[in-house]
Amino acid sequence: MGDDDEKLLKWTFDVPEPEVSLDLEDGIYRAELICYVSKGGRVKDVRVRGPGRGSRKEARKDAKELKKAAFKGGSDPALFQVRARRKELESVKWNAKDLEGIEPDEDKKEDARRKEIEARMNEKNKTEVPMQSHGEVLARLAAGGGPSEAHKAVGPNWKRPGSMTMVPNIAGQPDNSWLIHEKQEATGKYRAWLFFNSATGKYYRQKEVGGGYLLVGVPNAPQDYPLYVRVGSANLPSKAGKKLDMAVLLPELHKTGFLLKQPLEFMDKPASLFVLCDGLRNSPAAAEFCAKKMHSLLLPKLSARATAWEDFELADLLRETVEGLDALLLASPACFAGCSLAVGLLSGTRIVLGGLGGVRCLICRPPPATPMGGAPQRKAVQAQAPWTSQLVVGGDAHTIACQDELLRIESAGCRLADGAPGNRHLSSVSARPAELQAIANEKERLLVQIARASNPFATLGLGSNDLKDGKTSIRKVFRKLSLVVHPDKVGEELKARAMGAFSKLDAAASAIESMLGIDQVAAELLAQIDAAVDGGRLAADPAVAAKLIGVLEGCGPKQTKQAVEKKFHAPLARLQNACPKDVERALQALKLAEDTVVRGTVLWTPAEADEAVQVTRAMGCKDLKSPTPLLSASLVAECVELEPGVCVGVAMLPDGMSAVTNEEVAQQLARHSPARPRAAALRLALQGASRQDGSAIGAVCAYLDFESIPAAGASAKRLKSSKPERVRISHILLRWAGQKGEDEFAKPGVAPPQRTQAMAELELLELCEELIGQDPKTLGARFKAQVLKRSECASALNVPYADLGWIELGGAEAPLEAAAFATPVGGVSDVVVSSRGAHLMYRLA
C-alpha cells in the first residue's frame, strides 16, 4: 500500500469516511464519490461523479483522485476541493503510465479494505473514548441525539419485506428489523432498491455495478410547497413552413415519473422539467431527437436517488444527462444535425437553469413590495412598475462572439477568428475553392484561406501531389504567400488579421518541411487524409471512406482495420514526434473512416450553405467534434432559489431571438403574468421572427408563483388544497381549416374556416392583449361582446352570460382545464389549443 493509501485511512472527522464506486451506462464508465455531511442533526450523502471514461481503469483512477481531494477538503459540506478536482479531470486524459497499478479487480480490493477498516474500528479501544464504526457514526448523527428517531424510516411507502425478498446480510443488523422501499421496473415487476434497519437506523441501497450494498445517508422527507407552475411554449415555422425548434414541457414531473415507472417519491414538490431545443443547420432532426430522449435519460437518475439533492448536484446531474444525450445523438443517423439546448429543472423552491449554444435562460422578477403589503398590494405594484431581468445562462457565452471560446477553438483546431463578430462562422472544413474564387481581392482571399484552414496543407493551399518536389517547393509557396499577407504588406485595418495569418502560415510551412524531411510518403498520406476530411463526406459516405482506406464498400471490420494499419500506421508513426497534433487528427479521421465503411449506409449531411454554425457548444454536429474537437457539449447550469410571496417569470429563448432584448422579455412576461405563459411565448416569438426575416423560432415561458409561507400552525398542504373544485368560464373558440371531424358544439350558421392554426392563435393573442390593455372594470362586458362577435362555439348563444358553464376537475381536455383553473376570477386566460380549436377564456366564477 502506497503513501497515498496510508493517508486515506486517517479520517478523523465526525462523519463516515468517503466511499467510491463505479457506474457503467451505455458503455461509459464513471467514478462516483459518496461523501457524508452533517446537516440539521442528520447525515446525508452527497455525490460527485467523474467524467465519462471509455475504460474501467480510467474511471478507477478518477475515483482515487476524487477521494484524495475529499480527504484534503475534510468535512467541508460544500466539497469545494472535490468539485474543483472534478472540473480538472474533465480535461485530463490518462495515459498508460498514469494507469499503472490500477488493477481490474480494484473494486474487490476496495470492498475488502472497507470491511477491514470497519472491523478494525469495531474492536474495543483501550482509550477513554471508544471508537465507533462507520455505521455507528451514521446512525448516531441520523438519530439527532435521540435513539427513537433512528428507528423510524424517513420518507413515504416503506414496507416489510416478503419472505422471498433479499435483504442485506450484514453483521450486527437483525434480520427481522428490515424495511424496504420498492421500485417498479420496465417489465412491471417490483424490486427492493432501498433498505432500512429499524433496530440500528441505518440505510442501504444496492450498488449500481457489481453486487453488495452501499451505506447511504438519511433519505429526504419530501415537502410539498405552495408553488404553482404555469408553462407554455410557442413554435413558429419559417416562411418555407419548416419548424426547427422543439419544446418539452413536463410541469408535473412526479406524474410523468409514475407513468414511466420512474417514481420520484423522495423528491420535493412541485417538480417540473422544461426543455427547448433550437435546431441548427436548417434541420430539426437533432432537436427532435433531444426533445424525445432528454426526460428518459434524466428521470432514472432522479428516481435512483433517495437523499436530498444539493444545488451543485442538480447542476452536475443536468450536465451529465446532456453529455449522455449527446453521445446517443452522435451514434444516431441524425449525428450531423445539431441543436442548441436550454433546460430548466424545478425541485421544490429552486430551479436549475442550464444552456449550451446560442440559447438564453432568463429569470424576470416584479419589483419588491413593501414588507407589510399583502397579495392585493403586491399585484398592484407588479402591474405599475417594470419587471427586472437576470440572464442566468447563455447569451453570447457559447458563440464565436465570445473571446474565451475563440481561444479554445484556436487551440483545438488552429482556426483563426475571421471577420466581424456578428459574421463569424465555424466550419468543419477549410474554405472551399468556390468560396475563395468568389473573393476578388487577393489579400482578403488569402486571409480567409489561411484563417479557415483546418490543416497545414490547406493553409498553404497544397495537395498531396504538390509535395512531390520536396521541401524546396514548400519554401517557394511560403515566400509567395507571405508577400501578400505579411503584416508589413497590408494596411492598418488588416494588420491584426495579417499577424495571425502570417504566424499560422509560417508554422504550417515549417511543419510540412519537417514532415518531408522525415518521410515524404508519410507526408503525402497525411495530406490525403486531410483532403478527405476537408471534402466533408468522410464520416457520412462509405464510398469516400473506402476509397481513402483502399478497400471495397461493405468490407468487414477486421479487414478494414487491417487495411488501415497496413497502409497508414507505420508511416504516420514516423511523423509522430515532428507533428503529434497532426498525426492524432489523422488517426481520429481514420477511425471515422473505418466506422463509415463498416456501417455501409450514407448518412444525411447539411448542404454547404447550412454547414457552418455560429455556436461553439451544441448537441450533435459530429463533423465539428471529430476528428477535431471544435464544438463542445458541456452544459453550463446555475441554481436559483425562489422567494416566498413572489411570482417570477422564466424565459428560455433560442439564438434567433438575439435581437429581442432582455428588457423586452421582462416587459412581455410582466404583461401576461401570472397565468398566460403561452401568450408571452407567442408574443416574444413573433417579435423575434419579425426581426429575423421570418425565420423559424420557438420560445418557452413559465411562471413560478410561490405563495407566502403559511403562518405557524397552517400547512402548505392545506394552502394548496384551496384550489376550487369547479370554475365558470366564457370562451371564444376559433377553428382552422383542415381540422378533422365535425364539431357537434359548433355555432350554427358559421362558414367553414379558411384560417390556419397560427392565424387563429395570433388573432386570439392580439384580442387578449387588446382586452387586458383597457379598463379592467369593463373587461367582462367587453369579453362578452367579443364572444358574440367572434366565437364559433354554440355556447355564445347561451343567455344571459354567453358562457360555457361550470367546468369541474377532470371535466375538460387537460390544456383547457389547466388554463381555466389557473385564470383568476375576472381575468382573461392564456391562449389554449384543444381538439376543437384555439380558445381564449374569461373566468366568471
N, C-alpha and C positions, 0 to 999 in steps of 0.2 A: 504494500500500500504506500503510495507516494505522500509527499508533504501536504499536498492539497487535500487529499482524502483524510489525513490526520486532522487538518483544520476543520473539516466539515463535521467531525464528531463533537467539536467543542461548542455545542449550542447551549447557552446559559440563560436564555430568556424564558419568561413565564408563559410561553405558548409552545405547542408542539413544534418539532423540527420540520422544516420544509421538506416536501417529498416531490419526486419527479415520476412521470410516466410518459409513455409514447402513445400517440394516436395515429391510426392508419385510415385514410379516407381517400377513395378514388386513386389509389396508388401513391399518395403523397403522405410522407411521414412528418409528424410534428412533435416537438417536445412540449410537454406541459408541466409547468412548475406549480405546485399547490402550496401556498403559504397560508399560515393561520394567523389571524389578527384578532385582537380582543376589542369588541365594540359593545358598549352598553351592558357590560357584565356577561356577554356571551362571546363565544368564539365562532368565527365564520371562516370558511376557506375562500381565499382569493386566488384566482388562477391567471397565469400569464403563459401564453402559448408562443412557441418559437415560430420562425418562418417555415414554409413548406420545403421539404427536402426530398430528394429522389432516392435516398438510401437510409436504412435504419442507423447505420454508423454515424452519418452526418447529424441526424436528429438526436442521437445519444450524446454527441459532442455538444450540441446546443444545450441539452439538458444539464450537462456538467457546468457549462458556462453560466447558465441562469442560476444554478444552485450556488455557485461561487458568489455571484452578485447578491443573492439573498442573504448569505452569511455575512457578507461585507456590509449590507444595509441593516442587519439586525432585525429588530421588531418594528421597523418603520411601517405603519399601516398603509402609507401611500405607495410603497415599493418603488421609490424613485430609482434606486440603484438597479433593480431588476428591469424596470421598464426602459431605462437608458441602455442597458446591455442588450435588451431585446431589439431595440432600434438599431444598434450597431450590427447585430447579427444579420439583419436584413440585407446588408451589403457585403457580407462575408461569404467567401467560397472556400470551403475546406479542401485542402489537398491531401495527398496520401500520407505525407509526413505528419500533418495535424491529427490524422485519424489513427496513428499508431497507438496500439494499446487499447483501442475501443473494440471490444470483442462482441460477437453476435449474441452470446448468452449473458450480456451485461444485465439484463432485466432480472435473471435468476440470481445473479450475484447481489443486485440491489435489494431484492426481497430477503435474501439470506442475511445481508448486512443489517437490514432494518430489524429483523427478528432478533439478531444478536444484540443490537443496541437496546431493544425493549427488554430482553431477558436480563441484560446487564443492569438496566435501570430498575428492574423489579426486585433485584436482590436487596436484602436487608443491608442498610448502610449504618455503620457504627457511629456516625456523627449525630449531633442532636437533632438535626432536621432530616427526616428520612427522604430519600429520593422517590419521585413519583414517575410512573411510566408515562409514555406518550399519551395513551388513552386516559389515564387518570387526570392528567393536566387538563385535557379537553373536557372531561366530564365535570371536573370541579368548576372550571370557568363557565361552562354551559349552564350549570346549576345556579350561578349567580350567588353562591354562598348558602343557598337553601336546598337541602337534599331532595325535597319533594318535587322541585321543578325539573330535576334531571330525569324524573320518572314519567314525564308527560311528553308525548310526541308533539312537535310543533308543526302546524300545517294541517290541511284537510285530508280526509279519506284514508287514514291509516286503518289497517285491519289485521286480524290474527291470520297467520299463515295456515294454509291447508295441510293435510297430512303428507301430501306429495311435494310440497314446496321446499326447495333447497334454501337453507339459511346459512349464514357464516358459521363455520366451525372454529371458534376462537376460544382459546383457553381463558377461563375466568368469566365467560359470558354464558349465563344459564340458558339452556336450550328452550325452556318454557316461557321465556320472557321477551320473545321477539315479536315485533310488529313489522309489517311490510307495507310498502307502497307499490301498487301495480301500475303498469302502463300497457295499453293495447298496441300490439304490433300491426303491421300492414296486413298480416294474414288473418287478423281478427282475434288472435289468441292474446291472453293477458299474461304478462310475466312480471315477477318481482324485480325491481331495479334499485330500490332504496330500503334500507333495513334499520330498525331502531331497537335497541335493547333497553327495555323499561327498567331493568334492575340496575344498570350502570349509567344510563343516559347517553350512550354512545351511538353515533350514526355511521352507517357504512353504505357504500354503493359498489356495484360491480365495476370492475375495470373494463375500459373500452377495448383494450388489446391484451390478450393473454387471460389467464384465469386469476381467481382470487378477488379480494375485496379491498377497498380503499377507505380508510377512516376519513370522514368529512365533518365539516362544522355543522352548527345548528341550522336547520332549514329556515327559509324566510316564512314568516307569518304574513301571508298576503293581505294587503289593505285595499279597500275599495274607496277611492277618493271621489269627492263630488266634483268631478271634472267632466265636462261634456265636450265631445269631439264631433265636429261637423266638417266634412271634407268634400271637395268637388274638383273636377278636372275639366279641361277643355282641350280639344284636339282638332285644329283647323287644317284642312288639306291645302296643298299648294294649288296654284292656278291649273296645273295639269291633273288635279284630282288625287294626288298621292299624299298619304299620311306617313310621316316619318317618326313621329313621337308616340310613345306608348306610356300609359299610366296604370299603376296598380294601386287600388285604394282598399285597404282592409281595416276599417275603423274599429271592428270588434275582433281583435286577434285571438281572444280566448275561444270564440265560437269557431273561427277558422281552424285553430289548432285541434279542437274537439272533433270537427268533421274530418280532418285529415289524420286522425289518430296520433296527434302530437300535442297532448294536453299541456296547458300552461298553469297547472294548479298551484305552483309556488310563486307565480309572478303577480305583481301588483296590478290592480285595475284602475283605470282603463289601460288597455294595451292596444296599440294601433301600428300599422305599417303603411307608409306611403312611398311609392317608387315612381320616378319619372325617368324614362329612357329616351334620349334625344338621338335619333338616327343620324349617322354620318354617311358620307359617300353616296348620297342620294338613294339610300336603300334602308328600308325598315327592318331588314332581316335580323340584325343583331339586337335591335330594340325589342322586337317581338320575342326573341329567344330569352333575353334577360328578364323581360316582364313576366314570362311564363315560369321561369325557373327560380327567381330570386327567393320567393317565400318558401319554396320546397327545400331550399338549402338552409334557410335561416331557422325555420320552425323546429327541426330536430335538435339544433344546438340550444335553442331556448328551452325546449322541453326536457333536455337531459340535465338541466341544472335545477337543484333544489334550494341552494343558498342564495342570499341576496346578491344582486349584481352591483359592483362598484361602477362609477361613471366610466372610468377608463376601460373596464372590462367590456362594457357595452360598445364602446368605440372600437376596441380591438375585435369584438365579435363581428361587427359590420365589415371591418377591413378584411378579416379572414374569409367571410362569406363572399365578398366581392372577388377576392383572389380566386377562390374555388369556382365561382361562376365564370370568371374569365378563362380559367383552364378548360372548363367544359365547352365554352364558346369556341376557343381555339382548336378544339378537337372535333368540331362540328362542320357540316358543309357550309355554314354561314361565317366561317372564320375570317374571311377577307372583308366582310362588312364590319361596321363598328358603331359604337354609340357612346355618348357621354351619359353619366348616370348620377342622379340625385336620390337620396334615400332618407327617410325620417322614421325613427323608431321611438314610439312613445311608450313609457313604462311608468305608470303611476303619475307622479308630478314632475317628471323630467322627460325631455325629448332629446334624442341624439340625432343630429343632422350631419349627413356626410355627402361628399360630392367628389367627382373626378371628371375632368374635361371642362367644357365651357359652360357648365350649369352654375346657377346661383341658388343658394338657400338663405332666405331672409326671415327674420322674426320682426314683426311690426307691433308696436305697443301703443295703447292710448296714453294720453297724459295722466299723471298721477292725480287722484282725487284727494281732497283734504282728509286727514285722519278720521274725522268724525262723520264723514259722508257715508250714506248708505247706498243701496243699489240705485234708487232713482237719481240721486245726485251724481253717482258715477256715470250713469248713462247720459245725463245732461252734459257733463263735462266732456265726455268722449265725443258727443255729437258736435260740440262747438270748436274744439281745438284740434289741430292736425296731429296725426299719429307720427311716431318716430320709427325709423327703420334701422335695423342692425344686420349687416352682412355677416353671417355666421361662417359659411364656407363658400368657396367658388369665386366667381368673377373672372378676372384675368390670371388668377394664380396658376391655372393649369393650361395656359395657352402660350403661344410663342411670343406674346406681348410681354411675358414675364422674363426678366433678365436671368433669374436663377435657373429657370427651366431651360433657357437657351444655352447657358453654360453647361448644364448637364448633357444636353444633346450634342453640343460641340465636342465634349469629352468622349461621349459614347460612339458617335458616328462621324466625326470630323466634318459635320455640316456647319456652315457659317451663316449667321443671320444675314439675310439679303432682302433689301427693300425696306419700305416704311413699315412700322409695327403692325398697322392695320392690313397690310397687303402681303405679309409673310405667310408662307405655306410650308408644310412639312411633307416631303415625299420620300417613298422608299427607294426610289431610283434616281439616278443622275438626270440632269436636264436632257430631254430628248432632242435629237438633231433638228426636228421640225420646229421646236420651240426656239432653239438657238438661231436657226436661219431666219426666223421672223423678226429678230432684233437687228436693226440696220446698223446701229452704232457698234463699231468693233470693240471699243473698250467695255461698253456695257455687256456685250455678248460674252466676252471672256470673263468678266467679273461674275456673271451669272453661272457660266460653265464651271468655274472653279468653286464658287460658293456651294453649289448644289451637288458637286461630285461626291459620289459615295465611296470611291476608292482611288488610289494613286493614279491608276491608268486613265480613269475618266477625268481626273484633274488636268492631265496633260493632253487629253483627247486622243489617247493611244489605244490600239487594239493589239491582240496577240501577234499579228503579222508585222506590226511596227517595231517589234523587239528584235527582229532577226539580225539587224545591223549592229546590235550590241550597245555598249554604254555611250559610244561617241554620238550616236543618233539621238539619244535621250538628252544629252547636254545641248545639242543644237536646238531641239524643240524648246527646251527650257529658256535658252537665250532669246529665241524668237518671241515667246510669250511674255517674258519678263520686260521686254522693250515696250510692251503695250500696257501692262498692269503694274509696273514698278511705281511705288509711291511718288518718285520724282518725276514721273511721266504723266501724271494726272493732275487735274485741278483740285482746289481745296475741297470742293463739295464731294469729291470721290476719294479723298486721301485716306479716310478711316477704313473704307471698304478695301482699298487697294493694299493697305498694310496687311490686313488679314489674308487677302488673296495671295499676295506675294509670299508670305510666310508658308501658307499651305502649298503653294506651287513649288517652293524650294524643298520642303520636306518630302513631297511626292517624288520629285526628281531624284533626290538622294536615296530614297527607299528603293526605287526601281533600279538605279545604278548598283546599289548594294546587292539586290536580288540577282541581277545579271552577272555580277562578279562572282557569285557563288555557283549558280546553276541556271543557265539560260532556259533550258527546257522546263524547269520548275517555274520560272518566272512566266513563261508563256502559258503554262497550265493555270497558274493563278489568275492571269489576265482572262483566260477563257471562262473561269468560274465567275469572276466579277462581271464579265459581259453578260453571262446568262442571268445573273441576278438583276442586272440593270434592264434586262428585257421585260421584267415584271411578271413572267409566267412560270418561273421555275417551280414554285410550290403549288401551282394550280394545274398545270398541263403535263400529264405523264410523257407526252411526246418530247417536250422540251427537256425534261429531266433525263429521259432515256438517251437522248442524243448527247447530252453532256457526259454522262457516265460511260456511254458506249455499249449499251445493252438494248435488247428489244423491249417494247412495251409489254406489260403483263409479266415481266420477269419476277421470279420469286425473291423473297427477302434474302435468302442465303446467297444466291447467285449475284444479286445486286450488290450486297455488301462486299463480296469477294472482288467484284469488278472495281469498286471504288478503292479498295485497299491496294489492289494491283496497280491501278493507273495513277493514283494521286498521293497515297500516304507517304511513300518513300521520298518522292521529290519535295513534297511540302515540308517534310521533317528537316530537310537540309536548309530550308529558309526560316526555320523556327527562331533561331537566335537573332537573325537580322531584322525580321519584321513580325514579331509574335502576334500583334493585333490583326494584321492582315491574314496570317495563317489561321488564326482562330475563327475569323469571319468566314474564311473559305471552308473550313471543316464544318461549321454550322450550316453553310449553304449546301454542302454535300449531303449532310444528314437530311435536310429538307428534300433534296432531290431523291434520295433513297426512299423516303416515305411516299413521295409522289408517285414514283414508279410502281411501288408495291400496291398502293391504293388503286391505281388504274383508272380512276374516274376524273373527269375535268370538273373543277370547281368554278363557281361564279367569282369573277373579279370585277372591280369597278371599271367603268370607262375611263379613258385617260383624263377627261375633263373633270372627273369626280374623284380621282385617286388621291390628290393632295388634301391634307387636313390642316386646320389651324390650331388644333389642341395638342397638348403634349402628354396627356393621360387619357386613356379611353379603354373601353372594353373591345375585344376583338382586334381587327386591323392586324392580322398575323404578319403581313409583309413588313409592317413598321416595328415589329418586335423581334423578328428573326429573319436573316442572320444577324442584323444589327439592332440592338435594343434602343430604338429611338423613342418609342412610346412606353409608358408605364401604366400599370393598372392599380396603382397604390391609392387607396381612398384616404381622404382627409376628413376626419369626423370630430365634432365638438358636441359636448353635452351641455344643455341649458336647463336650469331649474326654473319651474314655473311658480309664479307668485299667487297666493290666495287672493281672491277678490278682483282678479284681472282677467279679461278676455284678450288673448293675444292672437295675432294672425300670422300664419306661416305660409310662405310662398316658395315654391320650387320652380325655377324658370330655366328654359334652355338657352343655348348660345344665340339663337335667332332673336331673342328679346333683349339683346345687349343695349339697344337704343332706348329702351324703357328704363328710366332712372329709378333708383331705389325710393326716391321721394314719391314718384308717381305710383309705385307699387303700394306704398303705405297709404296713399290717398284712396286707391280703389278698395283696399282691404277695410279702411275705415268706413267708406261709403256703404259697404254691404255687410258690415258687422251687425249682429253676431251669427246670423243664420243663413247667409246667402254666399257660401264659398264658391259654388259653381258660377254664379253671376260674376263674382270678382275674377275668377279664372277666365271666363269668356271675354270680359272687357279687356283684361290685360293681353290675352292672346290676339284680340282684334287690334289693339294698339301696336303690338309687336309686328303683326302681319302687314299693317299699313305702312310701316317704316322699313320693311324688308321686301317690298315689291311683291307682296302676295306669296311669300314662301310658306311652307308647311311649318306650323308652330303649335306647341302644346304648353299647358301650364297646369300646376296643381296648387290649390289654395285650401287652407284649413283654418278653422277657428277652434282654439282650445280655451274653453270658458271654465275657469277654475273658480267655483263659488267660494265665498268666505268660509273659513274653518268654523264649524258649528260651535256654539257655546258649550261650556262644561255641562256634561250630562246628556247632551244631544249627540247623536251618532251620525257619521257620514252616510251609513246605510239608510237611516230614516230620512235624511235630507234628500237622497237620490230617489227614494220611493215616492216623493211628492209629484212625480210625473203623472199627468192626468190620464185617465183610462180612455177618454174619448175627446175628440175636438170637432168643432163645427166649422166647415170651410165653404167658401165660394171659390170657383175657379174659372179660368179662361183656358180652353182647350184649342190648340191649333194642330191639325193633322197635316200630313205632307203627301206628295204624290208617291205612289209605289208601295204604300203600306198594305200588308197582306190582310185579307179578311175584311168583313163588314163590321162596322161599329154599331152594335144594337142600341147604344145610347146616343147615337148621333142626333144632332139638331135637325128636325125636318126641314126640307127645302134648301139645304146648303149644297151648293155645287161642289163636285169633286175638286180637291185642292190641286193646284199646279206648283206650289212652292216646294222647295227641298227642305230636308230636316234642318240644315244650317240656317236657312232663311226663317223658318219657324222659330228657332231658338233666338236668333238675332232680333226678330220682331218683339218677342216677349221680353228680352233683355232691355231693349230700348223703352218699352212700355213700363217696365218695372222702374227704371231709373227716372222716367218722367213722373211716375206716381209718387215715389218717395222724395222727389225734389220739391214738392209743394206742401201746402199746409196739412199737417198730419190730422187735424181735426176733421177735415173733409175727405180723408182717404177712403173711408168705407163707401161713401156715396159715389165718389169718382170711380172706384173699382167696380161698383155695381153697373155704372153706366158703360164701362168698357166690356163687362161681361155680356150685357145685352147687345152691344155693337159687334163684338169680335168672336165670342166663344162659339165653337162648333159642337158643343155638348148640349143635350136636351135639358140639362139642369138649369140653363139660362132662362128657361121658361117657368121655373118654379117661382111661385109667389109666396111671401112678398119680398124675399131676400135674394132671389135668383141664386140660391146656394145648392151645394151638393148634398147637404145634410150632415149628419154626425158620422164621423169615421172612428171606429174603435180599433184598438190594438189587434193586428192580425186581420183587419177587415179590408185592406187595400194592398196594392203592389208595394213592395218594400221601399223603392225610392220615393213613391208618393207619400206613403205613411211617414217615413223618416222626416221628410221636408215639412209635412203638415204639423207633426208634433214638435218640431224644432222652432216653428214660427210663433212668436209671441202673439197674444190676443191683440187684435187691431193692427197687425203687421202684415207685410207682403212677404211671401215665401221666396225661396230660391227658384230658379228655372229648372224644372224637373222633366225628365223624359220617361215615359212608360210605354207599354204596348199600344196604348190608344193614341199617343202623340206627345206633344210638348205642353206642359202645364205651367200656369202661374196662379198662385192661390192667395186668398185673403182669409185670415182666421177671424171668424165671428165670435167664437167662444171656446 
